């Protein structure tokens, strides 16, 4: 569905996006992770045809992005990080207008509004919406024409935990329908939960590209930490894969004298710091 | 085409919801009525008061020239204000990633209103002209006026927000300054305003030479291409 080969781009004489290559298959969720200003949004602009002066090749839905025609946009849906809605119109009027731009209009506006819990506010002006409501409306706007590829920029940004969960479930539902989804985020938890593969982008370059699980497993190992009473409370730890060699732990289990035990794995953020020397935020 | 039609319908909805913008679209008709009926009346009054045969009559073509740029200017002002509102709400960037695309957006926001303004100007110049404008000159002036309207709209639309756009709208009235040059400025000096398409429109009327009007169109095309190239990157970041 998406094949990017040696893509480079620059706003000035200094290269901003450097020699990027990756591919995303159908029904996959691919995440761009990186700190602000790393080049994630620029890369998304290249893939959505907003920037056409790049070097290399970026093929989306069988079309080279810099040579796309407008039918290209029947196949892709874009959800920007910021609200892209007419503030003076109601939610329903906004959706009616944007859906009228497409030839494909299979999605029911009422069903979409209901799916994100906005059906009771459908006839309210968008200017009266909260940030979270706007985010949800923005998201369903990208689904109006049932695109096969979705580009989502920080889809859960500004949402409370309940709505964030609802949004993530909707994204996973779109994946189940076979859609290819590109998520741009610096939220490692979302990336770990949603993405089949992630690419770490720093200073316009991909530093690593794999599934979150493989990245975590390749760079770190899960640990067990336990506590027990022996001349006061004591804490000890061992690697999960070496648990059978920890005689102290085995003895404590046998005597039922463990006070606490928990495992901890490195997070995607730890891996990111490990690989790039930078934090995601 | 479907997307362009929908987006133009959105433009009409914007007009319907904004009384000021709606009224601005009728300004050319009001001016046409004033020019056609009040200017000759004023001429009659001042010539009889000063006891001379003519005062305003030699400048009747100037009124027609202003009429030719008025409709496009008003229509484009409205379009530019809508573009700025859409820029403020980040909608322009979003529309660029729909089947409307950049070209469709510019056609629906500037091309279609300007097409209508050409028709309106031809009608206004036919019925309300003061200097007996021939039909060929009427059409050329209407098209050249529309091209100038697009330039005006693009200059306004390059502003960062609606407030800045209001300020630059005032500045764009300078684009019409070229109209008065052939009538009031000495031959050598008047060419200082030659980069303005309006100068060549006026020169065409003043010297009754259609070639100048064609030159005005060529010059406008250069302006438009230059401004569109600046508009798209500014909008998409």
Boltz contact constraints between the chains, C-beta under 6 A:
constraints:
  - contact:
      token1: [A, 48]
      token2: [B, 97]
      max_distance: 6.0
  - contact:
      token1: [A, 50]
      token2: [B, 236]
      max_distance: 6.0
  - contact:
      token1: [A, 70]
      token2: [B, 99]
      max_distance: 6.0
  - contact:
      token1: [A, 70]
      token2: [B, 101]
      max_distance: 6.0
  - contact:
      token1: [A, 73]
      token2: [B, 97]
      max_distance: 6.0
  - contact:
      token1: [A, 73]
      token2: [B, 98]
      max_distance: 6.0
  - contact:
      token1: [A, 73]
      token2: [B, 99]
      max_distance: 6.0
  - contact:
      token1: [A, 74]
      token2: [B, 99]
      max_distance: 6.0
  - contact:
      token1: [A, 78]
      token2: [B, 97]
      max_distance: 6.0
  - contact:
      token1: [A, 82]
      token2: [B, 90]
      max_distance: 6.0
  - contact:
      token1: [A, 84]
      token2: [B, 90]
      max_distance: 6.0
  - contact:
      token1: [A, 84]
      token2: [B, 91]
      max_distance: 6.0
  - contact:
      token1: [A, 84]
      token2: [B, 94]
      max_distance: 6.0
  - contact:
      token1: [A, 87]
      token2: [B, 89]
      max_distance: 6.0
  - contact:
      token1: [A, 97]
      token2: [B, 10]
      max_distance: 6.0
  - contact:
      token1: [A, 100]
      token2: [B, 6]
      max_distance: 6.0
  - contact:
      token1: [A, 101]
      token2: [B, 3]
      max_distance: 6.0
  - contact:
      token1: [A, 101]
      token2: [B, 6]
      max_distance: 6.0
  - contact:
      token1: [A, 101]
      token2: [B, 98]
      max_distance: 6.0
  - contact:
      token1: [A, 101]
      token2: [B, 99]
      max_distance: 6.0
  - contact:
      token1: [A, 101]
      token2: [B, 100]
      max_distance: 6.0
  - contact:
      token1: [A, 102]
      token2: [B, 99]
      max_distance: 6.0
